[in-house]
Amino acid sequence: MAPATPRLRILSVGGNAVSAFLSWRLQATNSCDVTLVWKSGFEHVAQYGISMKSKLYGNERFKPRAVVRSPEEAAGISKAPFDYVFLCVKALPDVYDIASVIESVVSPQHTCILINTTHALGVEAFLEQRFPTNVVLSLVSGAELQQLGASEFEHSGSSEIWVGPASDNPSIPSSIQSDMADALAMTLGSGQVDCRVSPNIRQQQYERMIGNIAFHPTSVLFETANHAELVEKVGVRSVISGVVDELLQIATAQGCTFGPDFKDKTIEAMTRPQEANSTMYQDFAAKRPMEVETYLGSPMKLAQEANVPVPRIETLYAMLHHLNIVNQQRPAAPVSPQQGGGLPPRMSSAPMPRGPPPANGMNGMNGHPMKNGPRPGSRAPSMTGGPPPQMMRRGPPPPNGFPPQRPHMGNGYGPPGPPMNRRGSFEGNDLEEFSHLMLYDAVPEDGADLPNGMVNGGPYPGGDMSNGDLALREKELALRQRELALREREYQMRAVAGPRRPMPPASHAGDFDEEDDGDFFDPMASRTGPAIDPDNFDMMSVTSRRTRKAPSAQQLRKNPEMGGPPPMNGRPRGGPYGRPGMNKRTSARLMSDVPGLHDSIMNNALIGYSSDRHLVIP
């Protein structure tokens, strides 16, 4: 029986679309054991795998042989050295050493290192210096890959992939480098991937990177993400054109060839509308480290090796290197109210008010909202179309009802106002905290003062108020609002009740403010009826069905109190509801002995008398 063919042991490092695509196609060959290093969303990928959508290969969810969090963990669980290590990470040589990432899983003179250079240039030198006895290959992917979720990707277009050595390693024969590249291309080909071995991988690298190197750093320096708008800026097109010329000179010195219209086609392709901003601009906006070395630093080193002058690339490198450092040190921008769900940002050009801040939450005179919008000539509170900001109640008008007249000088003009103190400018979005303020429209011109020390419609001398004064104003406002609510309720009751009763005497209206004298309203006005004396009203006489006769003269002589007090104005004191002689009843006499609400109970002989009801035996 023939021995089984050994399976290739492959380690793919990187949680991105290229790493997931290569792992998927190599796993589909059934001749590779793929270990995937995945940090973000590790639990989900380790349990459910990765979902891939492709018009060429179909939709599938695959799970590698093993999923680990780090290369060190993969080295611990592996019983044999890895044959291939795919390094599909973002190359930032100025931030971390990319060679140290895979140092634990690279076996000298055995492991072949494949680094993704689809969006990088010249990063192979860092690996060749660290691992001089290992074959280092470069990969350029032409497949259109898009990440839909944390572990969900979509493949569209072709599956063209180029591999090959970027430089000749004197420590390794060229035949071994070619054999390792051919074996990898054959393995990927068995997974239905169009993988080709390039005799000069620099050709594919420059074709992919010349446009990116010319446009992406320039768009960051000019803070313009749209490339079509970028080339319309003054002097930018000539700068981009010069950078492309310098890159073409470097590529030509390294054995690459390009057509005569390559430059125009590259600029045209880069200025087409894009669905998203470039990765470098996204890093710049998020204050993350940018790929300065792989975009500009590596071409400068390659130009020095080829003795090609690149003044424009050197200028962009110096500027972008400084911007990369400064941008990461900038404080994070504060969250605007609109993002937090609050008020929209202020867009009005009106300056901030000079008086005390509003505290009553109303936006009109005397605490009422302004009818039919603000008065003509007032400043617009906002240009966003949102509700107007809340304002403070305006103070009392001048004594004569007109604004004070400014004194005239000999030249016919008023006296000059006080010099304005210019406030230091604010950086960022700090002005949004004043978006709820606006000026009143009754402020005199030329800085003239209002009478009685009023500032911006409020009786606040100098515009300065302590915390105690503000608290007192808030209490006054709360009382005023409650008074307005009660008055509105009285208006509603008056509309239902009908005509008003005459105002009570002054002795009963002393608790009201003088401005409320004309608005007195008795809520009980609609309940008309005969007056009843509560002290002599007998409910038994109203509800009883028995007919009682008036006491005789002999009874009155024997008990004069049965007659009760004399009638008032010819009518019995009990009122129209009582019957004649009702005050002579025994119940009425007993009720008359009960003290009233304003009588002292100690003056009553019956109630004021007390004794010991309990018998005490000596």
C-alpha positions in Angstrom: 0.0 0.0 0.0 1.4 3.4 -1.1 2.1 5.9 1.7 -0.3 8.7 2.1 0.7 12.0 0.7 1.5 14.4 3.5 -0.8 17.4 3.8 0.5 20.9 3.7 0.5 22.7 7.0 -0.5 26.3 6.4 -0.9 29.1 8.9 -2.8 32.2 7.9 -2.3 35.3 10.1 -4.8 38.2 9.7 -8.5 38.7 10.2 -9.3 40.3 6.9 -10.8 39.4 3.5 -7.6 38.2 1.8 -6.7 35.9 4.7 -10.3 34.5 4.8 -10.4 34.0 1.0 -7.0 32.1 0.9 -8.0 29.9 3.9 -11.3 29.1 2.2 -9.8 28.0 -1.1 -6.9 26.1 0.5 -9.3 24.3 2.8 -11.4 23.3 -0.2 -8.5 21.4 -1.8 -8.6 18.7 1.0 -4.8 18.6 0.8 -4.1 21.3 3.4 -4.5 21.7 7.1 -5.3 25.4 7.6 -4.8 27.1 11.0 -6.3 30.6 11.1 -5.2 33.3 13.5 -8.2 35.5 14.2 -8.5 38.1 17.0 -11.6 40.1 16.4 -14.7 38.0 16.9 -12.6 34.9 17.8 -15.4 33.1 19.7 -17.8 33.4 16.8 -15.3 32.2 14.2 -14.0 29.4 16.3 -17.6 28.1 16.8 -19.3 28.8 13.5 -16.6 29.4 11.1 -16.5 32.0 8.3 -19.3 32.8 5.8 -18.2 33.4 2.2 -20.4 34.5 -0.7 -19.2 34.2 -4.3 -20.8 34.1 -7.7 -17.9 31.9 -8.9 -17.7 29.4 -6.0 -21.2 29.7 -4.4 -22.1 30.5 -0.9 -20.5 28.5 1.9 -19.7 28.6 5.5 -16.4 26.9 6.2 -14.5 26.2 9.3 -10.7 25.9 9.3 -8.9 23.0 11.0 -8.0 25.2 13.9 -8.7 28.8 14.9 -6.4 30.5 17.4 -6.0 34.0 18.8 -2.2 34.5 18.2 0.7 32.9 16.4 2.2 31.9 19.7 -0.9 29.8 20.5 -0.7 28.2 17.1 3.0 27.3 17.7 2.0 25.7 21.0 -0.7 23.4 19.5 1.3 22.4 16.4 3.1 19.1 16.4 5.1 19.9 13.3 6.5 23.0 11.7 4.4 25.0 9.3 5.2 24.7 5.6 3.7 28.1 4.7 2.9 31.1 6.8 0.6 33.7 5.2 1.1 37.2 6.6 -2.0 39.3 5.8 -1.8 42.2 8.2 -1.5 45.9 7.8 2.1 46.8 7.5 3.1 49.6 9.9 6.9 49.2 10.3 7.1 52.5 12.2 4.5 51.2 14.8 5.5 47.5 15.2 8.0 45.0 13.8 6.1 42.9 11.3 8.8 40.2 11.5 8.3 39.7 15.2 4.6 38.8 14.6 5.4 35.5 13.0 8.8 34.8 14.6 7.4 32.0 16.8 5.9 30.0 13.9 8.8 30.3 11.4 11.1 27.4 11.2 14.5 28.3 9.7 15.3 26.7 6.3 11.8 25.2 6.2 8.9 27.6 6.4 8.0 29.7 3.3 6.7 33.2 4.2 4.1 34.7 1.9 3.3 38.4 2.6 0.3 40.2 1.1 1.6 43.3 -0.8 -1.6 44.2 -2.6 -1.5 47.6 -0.8 2.1 47.9 0.2 5.5 48.3 -1.5 8.9 47.3 -0.3 7.9 45.6 3.0 9.6 42.3 2.1 13.0 43.8 3.1 12.0 43.7 6.8 11.3 39.9 6.6 14.3 39.1 4.5 16.6 40.7 7.1 15.0 38.8 10.0 14.7 35.4 8.3 17.7 35.2 5.8 17.4 31.4 5.4 13.7 31.3 4.6 12.0 31.9 1.3 10.0 35.2 1.2 7.3 35.5 -1.5 5.1 38.4 -2.3 1.4 38.2 -3.1 -0.7 40.6 -5.2 -4.5 39.9 -5.2 -6.7 40.9 -8.1 -9.8 39.4 -6.6 -12.5 41.8 -5.6 -13.2 41.1 -1.9 -15.6 42.9 0.4 -16.2 42.4 4.1 -19.9 42.4 5.1 -19.6 41.6 8.8 -17.2 40.4 11.5 -16.9 37.0 9.8 -18.8 37.4 6.6 -17.2 38.2 3.3 -18.2 38.5 -0.4 -16.1 37.7 -3.5 -16.9 39.1 -6.9 -15.0 39.4 -10.1 -12.0 37.4 -11.0 -9.8 35.2 -8.7 -6.5 36.3 -10.2 -3.6 36.2 -7.8 0.1 36.8 -8.5 2.9 35.3 -6.3 6.7 35.5 -6.7 9.9 36.7 -5.0 10.4 40.5 -4.8 14.2 40.2 -4.7 17.0 37.7 -5.1 18.2 36.2 -1.8 21.9 35.3 -2.1 21.5 32.8 0.8 18.9 30.8 -1.1 19.3 29.4 -4.6 16.8 30.9 -7.1 15.6 27.4 -8.0 14.3 26.8 -4.5 12.5 30.1 -4.5 10.9 29.2 -7.9 9.9 25.7 -6.6 8.2 27.1 -3.5 6.3 29.7 -5.6 5.2 27.0 -8.2 4.1 24.6 -5.4 1.9 27.3 -3.9 0.4 28.3 -7.2 -0.4 24.6 -8.0 -2.1 24.2 -4.6 -4.2 27.3 -5.0 -5.0 26.2 -8.6 -6.5 23.0 -7.2 -8.8 25.2 -5.2 -10.0 26.8 -8.5 -8.0 30.0 -7.9 -6.3 31.6 -10.9 -2.9 31.9 -9.3 0.2 32.7 -11.4 3.9 32.9 -10.7 5.2 36.3 -11.7 8.8 36.6 -13.0 8.9 40.2 -11.6 6.3 40.7 -8.9 7.3 44.4 -8.8 5.4 44.9 -12.0 2.1 43.9 -10.4 2.9 45.9 -7.2 3.6 49.2 -9.1 0.5 48.7 -11.3 -1.6 48.5 -8.1 0.2 51.1 -6.0 1.2 54.0 -8.3 -2.3 55.6 -8.2 -2.7 55.0 -4.5 0.7 56.5 -3.6 0.0 59.6 -5.8 -3.6 60.3 -4.5 -4.0 59.0 -1.0 -1.3 61.0 0.8 -2.3 64.1 -1.1 -5.9 63.8 -0.2 -5.0 63.6 3.5 -2.7 66.6 3.3 -5.4 68.7 1.7 -8.2 67.0 3.7 -10.2 66.2 0.6 -11.5 62.7 0.4 -13.1 63.1 -3.1 -10.3 62.7 -5.6 -12.3 64.5 -8.3 -12.4 67.6 -6.1 -8.8 67.1 -5.1 -7.4 67.5 -8.6 -9.4 70.7 -9.1 -7.6 72.5 -6.3 -4.9 74.9 -7.2 -1.6 73.2 -8.0 -2.7 69.7 -6.9 -2.9 68.2 -10.4 0.6 69.1 -11.2 1.8 67.6 -7.8 0.0 64.3 -8.5 1.3 64.2 -12.0 4.9 64.7 -10.8 4.6 62.0 -8.2 3.3 59.5 -10.9 6.3 60.4 -13.1 8.8 59.8 -10.2 7.2 56.4 -9.4 7.3 55.4 -13.1 11.0 56.2 -13.1 11.6 54.0 -10.0 9.6 51.1 -11.5 11.5 51.4 -14.8 14.8 51.2 -13.0 13.6 47.9 -11.5 12.8 46.3 -14.8 9.1 47.2 -15.1 7.4 48.3 -18.3 4.3 50.5 -18.8 2.3 51.7 -21.8 2.4 55.3 -23.0 -1.1 56.0 -21.7 -0.6 54.3 -18.3 -0.4 57.7 -16.5 -3.6 59.1 -18.0 -5.5 55.9 -17.4 -4.3 55.8 -13.8 -5.4 59.4 -13.0 -8.7 58.8 -14.7 -9.4 55.6 -12.7 -8.5 57.3 -9.4 -10.8 60.3 -10.0 -13.9 58.1 -10.6 -16.6 58.1 -7.9 -15.8 55.8 -5.1 -18.3 54.1 -2.7 -16.0 54.7 0.3 -13.0 56.8 1.3 -9.5 55.4 1.0 -8.2 53.4 4.0 -5.5 56.1 4.6 -8.2 58.8 4.8 -10.3 56.6 7.1 -7.3 56.2 9.4 -6.6 60.0 9.3 -10.2 60.8 10.2 -10.2 58.2 13.1 -6.7 59.4 14.3 -5.2 56.0 13.7 -1.6 55.4 12.5 -1.4 55.8 8.7 0.7 53.7 6.3 3.4 56.4 5.7 6.3 54.1 5.4 4.7 51.6 3.0 3.4 54.4 0.8 6.2 56.9 0.8 9.1 55.6 2.9 9.7 52.4 0.9 9.6 54.2 -2.5 12.2 56.6 -1.2 14.5 53.7 -0.3 14.0 52.0 -3.6 14.7 55.3 -5.3 18.0 55.7 -3.4 19.0 52.1 -4.4 18.3 52.9 -8.1 19.8 56.5 -7.8 16.6 58.1 -8.9 15.8 61.7 -7.6 12.3 61.9 -6.1 11.9 65.5 -4.7 8.1 65.4 -4.7 7.9 62.0 -2.9 10.4 63.3 -0.3 8.3 66.4 0.3 5.1 64.4 0.7 6.9 62.0 3.1 8.1 64.8 5.4 4.7 66.5 5.5 2.7 63.3 6.0 5.1 61.9 8.6 4.7 65.0 10.7 0.9 65.1 10.2 0.7 61.4 11.2 2.3 62.2 14.6 0.3 65.3 15.3 -3.0 63.8 14.2 -2.7 60.9 16.7 -2.0 63.4 19.5 -5.0 65.5 18.9 -7.8 65.3 21.4 -10.9 63.4 20.4 -13.7 65.7 19.0 -16.6 66.2 21.5 -19.9 64.5 20.6 -22.3 67.1 19.2 -25.8 67.5 20.6 -27.3 66.3 17.4 -25.4 63.0 17.7 -26.4 62.6 21.3 -30.1 63.2 20.4 -30.3 66.7 21.7 -30.7 70.1 20.0 -29.3 70.6 16.6 -25.9 72.5 16.4 -26.0 76.3 16.3 -25.7 77.8 12.8 -26.7 81.4 13.5 -24.2 84.1 13.1 -25.7 86.2 16.0 -23.2 86.9 18.8 -23.7 85.6 22.3 -25.9 87.8 24.6 -24.2 90.1 27.1 -26.8 89.7 29.9 -27.4 86.9 32.4 -28.3 83.5 31.0 -32.1 82.7 30.6 -33.5 80.8 33.6 -37.3 80.8 33.1 -37.6 78.6 30.1 -40.0 81.0 28.3 -39.4 82.8 25.0 -41.7 85.8 25.1 -42.7 88.8 27.1 -44.1 88.2 30.6 -43.4 84.5 30.3 -45.8 83.8 27.4 -44.7 82.5 24.0 -44.5 85.0 21.3 -47.5 84.9 19.0 -47.1 84.7 15.2 -43.3 84.2 15.7 -40.7 86.7 16.6 -41.2 90.4 16.0 -39.8 92.0 12.9 -36.2 92.9 13.2 -35.4 90.2 15.8 -32.5 87.9 15.2 -33.3 84.5 13.9 -32.5 81.9 16.5 -31.4 79.2 14.1 -31.1 78.4 10.5 -31.8 74.7 10.9 -35.6 75.2 11.1 -35.8 73.8 14.6 -37.8 75.3 17.5 -36.6 78.7 18.7 -34.4 78.7 21.9 -35.9 79.6 25.2 -35.4 83.0 26.6 -35.9 85.0 29.8 -38.9 87.3 30.6 -38.3 90.9 29.4 -38.0 93.6 32.1 -40.3 96.6 32.5 -40.2 99.2 29.7 -38.8 102.7 30.1 -41.0 105.2 32.0 -42.2 107.1 28.9 -42.7 104.0 26.8 -40.0 104.9 24.3 -36.3 103.9 24.2 -34.0 106.5 25.8 -32.6 109.1 23.4 -28.9 109.4 23.1 -27.4 112.8 23.6 -26.1 114.4 20.4 -22.7 115.9 20.0 -21.7 118.9 18.0 -21.2 116.9 14.8 -24.8 115.5 14.9 -23.8 112.0 15.9 -24.2 110.4 19.3 -21.3 109.7 21.6 -19.1 106.7 20.7 -19.8 103.5 22.6 -17.3 101.7 24.8 -14.7 99.7 23.0 -15.6 96.1 22.4 -13.5 93.4 24.1 -12.7 90.7 21.5 -13.1 87.3 23.0 -10.5 84.7 22.1 -11.5 82.2 19.5 -12.7 78.8 20.4 -11.4 75.7 18.7 -13.4 72.7 17.7 -17.1 72.6 18.5 -17.0 74.4 21.8 -19.4 77.1 20.6 -22.2 74.5 20.6 -22.8 75.0 24.3 -24.1 78.6 23.5 -26.6 77.4 20.9 -29.5 78.0 23.2 -28.8 81.7 23.6 -29.9 84.6 21.4 -30.0 88.4 21.6 -33.1 90.5 22.4 -34.2 92.9 19.7 -34.6 96.0 22.0 -30.9 96.6 22.7 -30.0 100.2 21.7 -27.3 100.7 19.2 -23.8 102.1 19.7 -23.6 100.4 23.1 -26.0 102.9 24.9 -27.2 101.8 28.3 -30.8 101.1 29.2 -32.4 102.9 32.1 -32.4 101.6 35.6 -29.4 99.4 34.9 -31.3 97.1 32.6 -29.2 94.8 30.4 -30.8 92.9 27.5 -34.3 93.4 28.7 -33.6 92.2 32.3 -33.4 94.4 35.4 -29.9 93.1 36.2 -27.4 95.9 36.9 -24.2 95.2 35.0 -25.5 91.8 33.9 -24.0 90.1 36.9 -26.1 88.0 39.2 -25.1 85.8 42.1 -26.4 82.3 42.6 -28.8 83.5 45.3 -30.3 86.0 43.0 -30.8 83.5 40.3 -32.5 81.1 42.7 -34.8 83.9 43.9 -35.7 84.7 40.2 -36.5 81.1 39.6 -38.9 81.0 42.6 -40.5 84.2 41.4 -41.0 82.7 38.0 -42.5 79.5 39.4 -45.0 81.6 41.4 -45.8 83.7 38.4 -46.4 80.6 36.2 -48.7 79.1 38.9 -50.6 82.4 39.0 -51.0 82.3 35.3 -52.3 78.8 35.4 -54.9 79.6 38.0 -56.0 82.6 36.1 -56.4 80.6 32.9 -58.5 78.1 34.9 -60.7 80.9 36.2 -61.2 82.1 32.6 -62.4 78.7 31.6 -64.8 78.5 34.5 -66.1 81.9 33.7 -66.8 80.9 30.1 -68.9 78.0 31.4 -70.6 79.7 34.3 -71.8 82.8 32.4 -72.2 86.3 33.9 -70.0 87.4 36.8 -71.2 88.4 40.3 -70.3 91.7 41.7 -66.9 92.0 43.3 -66.9 91.5 47.1 -66.1 94.3 49.4 -62.6 95.6 49.8 -62.3 93.9 53.2 -62.6 90.5 51.6 -60.3 91.3 48.5 -57.3 92.5 50.4 -55.3 89.4 49.6 -55.3 90.0 45.9 -52.8 92.1 44.0 -54.2 95.5 42.8 -53.8 94.5 39.2 -56.2 91.6 39.7 -59.1 93.8 41.0 -60.8 93.9 37.7 -60.5 90.1 37.1 -62.3 88.9 40.2 -64.5 85.9 39.6 -66.5 83.8 42.0 -66.7 80.1 40.9 -69.9 79.7 42.9 -71.7 82.4 41.0 -73.8 80.0 39.0 -75.1 78.3 42.2 -77.8 80.7 43.2 -80.2 80.0 46.0 -81.7 81.4 49.2 -79.4 82.1 52.1 -79.5 79.6 55.0 -78.5 80.2 58.6 -76.3 77.2 59.5 -76.7 77.9 63.2 -80.5 77.6 63.2 -81.1 75.2 60.3 -83.0 72.1 61.3 -82.6 69.1 59.0 -85.3 67.2 60.8 -87.8 69.9 59.9 -86.9 69.6 56.2 -86.9 65.8 56.0 -89.6 64.9 58.6 -93.0 63.9 57.2 -94.9 64.6 60.4 -97.0 67.8 60.7 -96.1 69.8 63.8 -98.2 72.7 65.3 -96.9 75.8 66.7 -96.6 75.9 70.5 -99.5 77.5 72.5 -99.3 80.6 74.5 -99.3 78.6 77.8 -96.3 76.6 76.6 -94.4 79.8 75.7 -95.1 81.2 79.1 -93.8 78.1 80.8 -90.7 77.8 78.5 -89.8 81.1 76.8 -86.8 79.6 75.0 -88.9 77.6 72.8 -89.7 80.6 70.8 -86.1 81.2 69.8 -84.7 84.5 68.8 -86.9 87.1 67.2 -87.3 87.0 63.5 -85.2 89.2 61.2 -86.9 91.5 58.7 -90.1 89.8 59.2 -88.8 86.4 58.1 -87.9 83.5 60.3 -84.2 83.0 60.9 -84.3 79.6 59.4 -84.8 81.0 55.9 -87.4 80.0 53.3 -86.5 76.4 53.8 -87.6 76.4 57.4 -91.3 76.2 58.6 -92.9 78.5 61.1 -92.1 77.7 64.6 -89.1 75.5 63.7 -86.8 77.4 66.1 -89.0 76.4 69.0 -88.1 72.7 68.5 -86.0 71.0 71.1 -83.4 70.0 68.6 -83.0 73.6 67.4 -82.5 74.7 71.0 -79.9 72.1 71.6 -78.1 73.1 68.4 -78.1 76.7 69.5 -76.2 75.8 72.7 -73.3 74.3 70.6 -70.5 76.9 70.3 -69.6 78.2 66.9 -66.3 77.8 65.1 -65.0 81.1 66.4 -66.3 80.8 70.0 -64.2 79.6 72.9 -65.4 76.3 74.2 -64.2 77.2 77.7 -66.9 79.9 77.8 -69.6 77.3 77.4 -70.9 76.1 80.8 -71.7 72.6 79.5 -68.5 71.8 77.6 -66.2 73.7 79.9 -67.4 71.8 82.9 -65.4 68.6 83.8 -65.7 66.1 86.5 -64.4 62.7 87.5 -66.8 60.2 86.1 -65.0 57.3 87.7 -65.8 56.5 91.3 -62.8 56.7 93.6 -63.0 54.7 96.8 -60.8 56.0 99.5 
